[in-house]
């Protein structure tokens, strides 16, 4: 099994998005005063804008419009594409005339399957300064492999209002056993870390920690305390692994891949 990537996987595919007309939003809280992050310009039309991620590659504007029209009158929608190949980047935006319709879509259509893949909806956030605030994000690992993004949302909603959840998957759509939760407030994230870390879902003991960007992890390389170990005997479990490595120092957490 490959080790999990650095904890900046909350954004969409960064390499693919280099050729996109607009970068995908990170998992960040929305601006409370203006759904969609728009500015109140005199005489300008105001829309409530939603970001829609995890789309199937074959989903286009017509299909997106049809799916979201069930929640209210859609002003416009767009699937973001590579500027060279015109292939879908698997995310897009839906604009409603009414903020109430957008809120209805967010509450009723989130994780709705479109072409067999559950979409992930959140308020569109175009404010660069808000994107840099990742203190309300948490990283969750050792998830049951059968848990999807909606299941992760349901498991953590008790700790605070959630903006977005994502379980990381491989190319076949199978869970990698870890995911990300973005709360509206830093307090929600802190509550999740304090109360959910070490709890169990079935036989899986969760590890819940603050989200760390790749750059911050690189800066703290001299304080790096994680180890990746492969070619373990198939008979080894978490207790055996902790016993072996505990001889060299206190072990704070262990994640053992199921594959």
C-alpha positions in Angstrom: 0.0 0.0 0.0 1.2 3.5 -0.8 1.4 6.1 2.1 -1.2 8.8 2.2 -0.2 12.0 0.4 0.6 15.2 2.2 -2.4 16.8 3.9 -3.3 19.2 1.2 -5.5 16.8 -0.7 -8.6 18.8 0.3 -8.4 20.8 -3.0 -9.2 19.3 -6.4 -6.4 18.0 -8.7 -3.9 20.9 -8.8 -2.1 19.8 -11.8 -5.2 19.5 -13.9 -6.5 22.8 -12.7 -3.5 24.7 -14.0 -5.2 24.9 -17.4 -8.6 25.7 -16.0 -10.3 29.0 -16.5 -10.8 29.3 -12.7 -9.1 27.4 -9.8 -11.2 25.1 -7.7 -12.0 26.4 -4.2 -10.3 24.8 -1.2 -12.3 23.5 1.7 -12.7 26.8 3.4 -15.6 28.5 5.2 -17.9 30.8 3.2 -18.2 34.5 3.7 -21.1 34.7 6.2 -22.6 37.9 4.8 -22.8 37.1 1.1 -23.6 33.6 -0.1 -21.4 32.9 -3.1 -18.8 35.5 -2.2 -20.1 38.1 -4.6 -19.7 41.9 -4.1 -22.7 44.2 -3.7 -22.0 46.4 -6.6 -24.7 49.1 -7.4 -26.8 48.0 -10.4 -25.1 44.6 -10.7 -27.1 41.4 -10.8 -26.6 39.3 -7.6 -26.4 35.6 -7.7 -26.0 32.9 -5.1 -23.2 30.7 -6.3 -22.5 27.1 -5.4 -19.4 25.1 -6.0 -20.1 21.5 -7.1 -17.2 19.0 -6.9 -16.6 15.3 -7.5 -18.5 15.3 -10.7 -18.3 12.4 -13.1 -16.2 13.2 -16.2 -19.2 12.9 -18.5 -21.4 15.4 -16.6 -21.9 18.6 -18.7 -23.8 21.8 -18.2 -27.1 20.5 -19.4 -27.0 17.6 -16.9 -25.9 19.9 -14.1 -28.7 22.4 -14.9 -31.3 19.6 -14.9 -30.1 18.2 -11.5 -30.0 21.6 -9.7 -33.2 23.0 -11.3 -35.1 20.8 -8.9 -34.2 23.1 -6.0 -35.0 26.4 -7.6 -34.5 28.6 -10.7 -31.0 28.3 -11.9 -29.5 31.4 -13.5 -26.5 29.7 -15.0 -24.1 26.8 -14.5 -20.7 25.9 -15.8 -18.5 22.8 -15.7 -14.8 23.8 -15.6 -12.7 22.2 -18.4 -9.0 22.0 -19.4 -8.4 24.9 -21.7 -6.4 22.7 -24.1 -8.2 19.3 -24.1 -11.6 20.7 -23.1 -12.0 17.6 -20.8 -14.0 18.1 -17.6 -12.0 18.9 -14.5 -14.8 17.2 -12.6 -16.0 20.4 -10.8 -18.2 23.3 -11.7 -20.5 26.1 -10.5 -24.2 26.6 -10.3 -25.7 30.2 -9.9 -29.2 30.8 -8.5 -31.1 34.0 -8.7 -32.3 33.4 -5.1 -30.1 32.7 -2.1 -33.0 30.7 -0.6 -32.9 28.4 -3.6 -29.1 28.0 -3.3 -29.5 27.1 0.4 -32.2 24.6 -0.5 -29.9 23.0 -3.0 -27.1 22.9 -0.5 -29.3 21.2 2.1 -31.2 18.8 -0.2 -28.9 17.9 -3.1 -25.5 17.6 -1.3 -24.0 14.1 -2.0 -26.7 13.5 -4.6 -25.5 11.0 -7.2 -25.1 12.3 -10.8 -24.2 9.7 -13.3 -23.4 7.3 -10.5 -21.1 9.6 -8.5 -22.1 11.6 -5.4 -21.5 15.3 -5.9 -20.1 17.5 -3.2 -21.7 21.0 -2.8 -20.5 24.1 -0.9 -20.8 27.8 -1.2 -18.5 29.2 -3.9 -15.7 31.2 -2.2 -13.7 33.6 -4.4 -12.1 35.6 -1.6 -8.3 34.7 -1.7 -7.8 35.7 1.9 -10.5 33.3 3.1 -8.9 30.5 1.2 -5.7 30.8 3.2 -7.6 30.3 6.4 -7.5 26.5 6.9 -7.8 26.5 10.7 -11.3 25.1 10.4 -10.2 22.0 8.5 -9.4 18.6 10.1 -7.8 15.5 8.7 -9.4 12.1 9.6 -7.8 8.8 9.0 -8.4 5.1 9.7 -12.0 5.4 8.3 -14.0 2.3 7.5 -13.4 1.6 3.8 -17.2 1.5 3.3 -17.7 5.1 4.5 -18.3 7.8 1.9 -18.3 11.6 2.1 -21.9 11.7 3.3 -21.1 9.1 6.0 -18.2 11.3 7.1 -20.4 14.3 7.2 -23.0 12.5 9.3 -20.3 11.3 11.7 -18.9 14.8 12.4 -22.0 17.0 12.2 -22.4 16.9 15.9 -19.2 18.9 16.5 -20.3 21.9 14.5 -21.8 23.2 11.3 -19.9 21.6 8.3 -19.0 23.4 5.1 -17.8 20.4 3.2 -16.6 16.8 3.6 -14.5 14.6 1.4 -13.3 11.0 1.6 -10.2 10.5 -0.6 -10.6 7.8 -3.2 -8.5 6.0 -5.8 -9.0 5.9 -9.5 -11.8 3.3 -9.1 -13.7 5.4 -6.5 -12.6 3.2 -3.6 -11.9 4.9 -0.3 -8.3 5.3 0.8 -9.3 5.3 4.4 -8.9 8.9 5.1 -10.7 12.2 4.5 -11.2 15.9 5.3 -13.8 17.9 7.1 -14.2 21.6 6.9 -16.2 23.4 9.6 -17.7 26.9 9.4 -15.6 27.9 12.5 -12.3 27.0 14.1 -14.3 26.1 17.2 -16.0 23.3 15.3 -12.7 21.9 14.2 -11.2 22.1 17.7 -14.2 20.3 19.1 -13.9 17.5 16.5 -10.2 17.0 17.3 -10.9 17.0 21.1 -14.0 14.8 21.0 -13.6 12.5 18.0 -9.9 11.7 18.1 -9.5 8.1 19.4 -13.2 7.3 19.1 -14.3 4.2 17.2 -16.6 3.6 14.2 -17.0 -0.1 14.3 -13.6 -1.6 14.8 -11.8 1.5 13.4 -10.2 3.9 15.9 -10.2 7.3 14.3 -7.3 9.6 14.2 -8.5 13.2 14.0 -5.9 16.0 13.6 -5.6 19.6 12.4 -5.2 19.9 8.6 -1.6 20.8 7.6 -0.6 22.3 4.3 2.3 20.8 2.3 4.4 23.9 2.7 3.9 24.0 6.4 4.9 20.3 6.6 8.0 21.0 4.6 9.0 23.9 6.9 8.6 21.6 9.9 10.7 18.8 8.4 13.2 19.0 11.2 10.4 18.2 13.6 9.0 15.4 11.5 7.8 12.5 13.7 6.0 10.2 11.3 7.3 7.0 9.8 6.1 5.0 6.8 6.7 1.3 7.1 6.1 -1.2 4.3 6.6 -5.0 3.7 5.0 -5.7 7.1 4.1 -9.4 7.9 0.5 -9.9 7.1 -0.1 -11.2 10.6 0.9 -7.9 12.2 -1.8 -5.7 13.7 -1.8 -2.3 15.4 -0.8 -3.8 18.7 2.2 -5.6 17.3 3.3 -2.6 15.4 3.0 -0.4 18.5 4.9 -2.9 20.6 7.8 -3.1 18.1 8.2 0.6 17.6 7.3 1.6 21.1 10.8 0.4 22.2 12.2 3.5 20.5 9.8 6.1 22.0 6.2 6.9 22.9 3.9 6.1 19.9 1.0 8.7 19.6 -0.9 7.1 16.8 -0.8 4.3 14.3 -2.5 3.9 10.9 -2.4 0.4 9.3 -3.6 0.1 5.7 -6.2 -2.5 5.1 -4.8 -3.3 1.7 
